[in-house]
Amino acid sequence: MALTVITNLLTVLPNGDEIARIVWGAYSVDEPTLRRFFAIHYLLPFIILALVVVHVTQLHTFGSNNPLCVSSKVDSVPFMPYFHVKDLLGILLMLGAIALFISIAPNSLNHPDCFVKANPLVTPESIVPEWYLLPFYAILRSIPSKIGGIVAMGGAFVFLALLPWISSGLLRKSVQPFLSLLWIFGLTYFVLGVVGQEHPESPFLELGRVATAYYFIFFPLCSLLSFFSFSLFRPRNL
């Protein structure tokens, strides 16, 4: 189901039907498609591991950044043993929580439809993506147009990735209006996650559209606030 939905997003592109068939390796999602995506899912962990190695190497070479723009090469703390022990504790706690779910309640986080025998002729009515994709799924469903929904969902990922560059200057100045907008944005993200797991009907559809509107208004508001913050919040010479 998820594979069908994701690959069908390609149909909005020029010659999208032909592109989708190339990705499928057939005229619909079939065995060649499953083999291809299985290979991709097998290779992705190794690619992520390589990126982690590059990230750690760059971190040890150039040091880390911080909101105060203070040089990290002054009064630095060695990674071993201070941060090593701290990170090891976090890893052990995470592995312990995962082991707890696996050994005691392995099915507690599964959707009920996952226990229904697969039937290619019947699509579950309440099937939804994983919890971390629910906000973007809600944005996709909030736009009546298929192309508009896909563009909005893609833009949601892009704008979220740009947030550190938009907000870094505001965080350094501790601009109170930005902090208020940021709290509202976090609440909006949570609301979109709740709406994404519900059926696209009233009042969830209207609530999702309002939350989607604020999601995209938040970023231009941050840009404007960052532009005017220097003149509005700069220290006055006494």
PABAZA-133719 format. One line per field, with one value per residue (C-alpha): y, x negated, z; residue number from 1. Coordinates in Angstrom, 1 decimal. Layout:
% residues N
yy <- Y  ...
xx <- X  ...
zz <- Z  ...
i <- NUM  ...
//
This chain:
% residues 238
yy <- 0.0  2.5  1.6  2.1  5.5  6.7  5.6  7.1  10.5  10.3  10.5  14.3  14.8  15.2  11.7  10.6  7.4  6.3  7.2  5.2  2.1  2.3  2.5  -0.4  -2.5  -3.5  -1.9  -1.8  -2.7  -6.2  -8.6  -6.6  -3.5  -5.3  -6.7  -3.2  -1.5  -4.4  -3.9  -0.1  -0.8  -3.2  -0.6  2.4  1.5  1.2  4.6  6.2  4.6  6.1  9.5  9.2  8.4  11.5  13.6  12.5  13.0  16.6  17.2  16.2  18.2  21.5  21.4  21.9  25.1  26.7  29.4  31.9  31.6  31.0  29.2  25.6  25.4  27.4  25.6  22.5  19.3  16.0  13.6  10.7  9.9  12.7  12.6  9.0  7.9  10.2  8.9  5.3  5.8  7.2  4.2  1.7  3.3  3.3  -0.3  -1.2  0.4  -1.4  -4.7  -4.1  -3.6  -6.6  -9.0  -7.9  -6.1  -6.5  -5.7  -2.7  -0.2  -2.0  -0.8  -3.2  -3.5  -5.1  -8.3  -8.6  -11.1  -9.2  -9.1  -7.3  -6.6  -4.9  -1.7  -1.1  2.1  3.4  2.6  5.4  5.8  5.6  8.1  10.2  10.8  11.6  15.4  15.4  13.0  15.4  18.2  16.0  15.4  19.0  20.2  19.3  19.2  16.2  18.2  20.9  18.3  16.8  20.2  21.2  18.0  18.3  22.0  21.0  18.8  21.6  24.4  22.2  21.5  25.3  26.1  26.1  28.8  30.8  30.8  30.8  34.6  34.9  32.4  34.2  37.4  35.5  37.3  36.7  36.9  34.1  31.9  32.3  31.5  28.5  27.0  27.5  25.8  22.8  22.6  22.8  20.0  17.8  18.7  17.7  14.3  13.7  14.8  12.5  9.4  10.3  9.9  13.0  14.2  17.1  18.5  16.9  18.1  21.7  21.5  20.0  22.9  25.5  23.8  23.5  27.2  28.1  25.6  27.5  31.0  30.3  30.4  33.8  35.2  34.0  35.5  38.9  38.8  38.0  40.9  43.4  42.0  43.8  47.2  46.4  44.4  45.7  47.0  50.8  52.8  54.6
xx <- 0.0  -2.7  -4.8  -1.9  -1.1  -4.8  -5.5  -2.2  -3.5  -5.8  -2.7  -2.4  -5.7  -5.9  -5.7  -5.0  -3.2  -6.2  -8.6  -6.4  -6.5  -10.3  -10.5  -8.0  -9.7  -6.1  -2.8  -2.0  -3.7  -4.8  -7.7  -10.4  -9.3  -9.5  -13.0  -14.3  -13.0  -14.3  -17.7  -17.5  -16.4  -19.4  -21.9  -20.5  -22.0  -25.5  -25.1  -23.9  -26.8  -29.2  -27.6  -27.9  -31.6  -32.0  -30.1  -32.2  -35.4  -34.4  -33.3  -36.7  -38.5  -36.7  -34.8  -31.1  -29.1  -26.9  -24.2  -26.6  -29.2  -31.9  -35.0  -35.0  -38.8  -39.0  -38.5  -37.5  -36.5  -38.0  -35.5  -37.0  -35.8  -33.3  -31.1  -31.9  -30.3  -27.4  -26.7  -27.2  -24.5  -22.1  -22.7  -22.2  -18.9  -17.7  -18.7  -17.0  -13.8  -13.9  -14.6  -11.7  -9.2  -10.6  -10.5  -7.4  -5.0  -6.2  -2.9  -1.9  -3.0  -1.6  1.6  4.5  4.7  1.3  2.8  5.3  4.3  3.2  5.8  4.8  8.5  9.3  7.6  7.9  9.9  7.8  4.3  1.8  -2.0  -4.4  -4.0  -7.0  -5.4  -1.9  -2.4  -3.4  -0.7  1.8  0.4  0.7  4.4  5.2  4.7  7.6  5.3  3.0  0.2  0.7  0.6  -2.6  -4.3  -3.1  -4.4  -7.8  -8.0  -7.3  -10.4  -12.5  -11.4  -11.9  -15.5  -16.1  -14.8  -18.3  -19.5  -16.4  -16.3  -20.0  -20.2  -17.0  -18.1  -21.4  -19.4  -16.8  -14.0  -10.8  -8.4  -10.3  -10.3  -6.5  -6.1  -8.4  -6.2  -3.1  -4.9  -5.7  -2.1  -1.1  -3.4  -1.8  1.7  0.8  -0.5  2.9  4.9  2.8  4.0  7.7  10.0  10.1  13.4  14.8  13.5  10.1  9.9  10.5  8.2  5.5  5.9  5.5  2.5  1.0  1.5  -0.4  -3.1  -4.0  -3.3  -5.8  -8.8  -8.2  -7.4  -10.8  -12.5  -10.8  -11.5  -15.2  -15.4  -13.9  -15.4  -18.7  -17.1  -14.4  -16.4  -20.0  -21.4  -21.2  -24.3  -23.9
zz <- 0.0  1.0  -2.0  -4.3  -2.8  -2.8  -6.4  -7.6  -6.6  -9.7  -12.0  -11.4  -13.3  -17.1  -18.6  -15.0  -16.0  -18.0  -15.1  -12.6  -14.9  -15.1  -11.3  -10.9  -13.5  -14.6  -15.2  -11.5  -8.2  -8.6  -7.7  -9.6  -7.6  -4.3  -5.2  -6.1  -3.0  -0.8  -2.3  -1.6  2.0  2.4  1.1  2.9  6.4  4.9  3.2  6.4  8.3  5.7  6.2  10.0  9.6  7.4  9.9  12.9  11.0  10.0  13.6  15.0  12.3  12.4  15.7  16.4  16.0  18.6  18.8  20.5  17.7  20.4  19.2  20.2  20.2  23.5  26.8  25.0  26.8  25.4  23.9  25.9  28.5  29.2  26.1  25.4  28.6  28.1  24.6  25.8  28.5  25.9  23.6  26.4  27.5  23.9  23.4  26.7  25.6  22.3  24.0  26.4  23.5  21.6  24.5  26.4  24.0  20.4  18.9  21.0  18.4  15.4  13.6  13.9  10.1  10.1  11.6  8.7  6.0  2.9  0.1  -3.2  -3.9  -0.6  0.7  4.4  5.2  8.0  6.8  7.6  7.4  10.4  13.1  12.1  8.6  9.9  9.9  6.2  5.4  6.9  4.8  1.7  2.4  3.3  -0.3  -2.6  -5.7  -6.2  -7.6  -4.9  -2.2  -3.4  -3.8  -0.3  1.2  -0.5  0.5  4.2  4.2  2.5  4.8  7.9  6.7  6.3  9.8  11.5  9.1  9.4  13.2  14.2  14.3  16.2  18.8  19.4  20.1  22.2  20.4  22.4  19.5  17.7  20.7  20.9  17.2  17.7  20.5  18.4  15.5  17.7  18.7  15.1  14.2  16.9  15.7  12.2  13.5  15.3  12.2  10.0  11.7  11.4  8.5  6.1  7.3  9.4  11.7  11.1  7.5  8.5  11.4  9.2  6.7  9.4  10.8  7.3  6.7  9.9  9.1  5.9  7.3  10.1  7.9  6.2  9.6  10.9  7.9  8.4  12.1  11.4  9.0  11.4  14.6  14.3  14.3  16.8  19.4  19.1  22.3  22.9  23.7  27.0
i <- 1  2  3  4  5  6  7  8  9  10  11  12  13  14  15  16  17  18  19  20  21  22  23  24  25  26  27  28  29  30  31  32  33  34  35  36  37  38  39  40  41  42  43  44  45  46  47  48  49  50  51  52  53  54  55  56  57  58  59  60  61  62  63  64  65  66  67  68  69  70  71  72  73  74  75  76  77  78  79  80  81  82  83  84  85  86  87  88  89  90  91  92  93  94  95  96  97  98  99  100  101  102  103  104  105  106  107  108  109  110  111  112  113  114  115  116  117  118  119  120  121  122  123  124  125  126  127  128  129  130  131  132  133  134  135  136  137  138  139  140  141  142  143  144  145  146  147  148  149  150  151  152  153  154  155  156  157  158  159  160  161  162  163  164  165  166  167  168  169  170  171  172  173  174  175  176  177  178  179  180  181  182  183  184  185  186  187  188  189  190  191  192  193  194  195  196  197  198  199  200  201  202  203  204  205  206  207  208  209  210  211  212  213  214  215  216  217  218  219  220  221  222  223  224  225  226  227  228  229  230  231  232  233  234  235  236  237  238
//
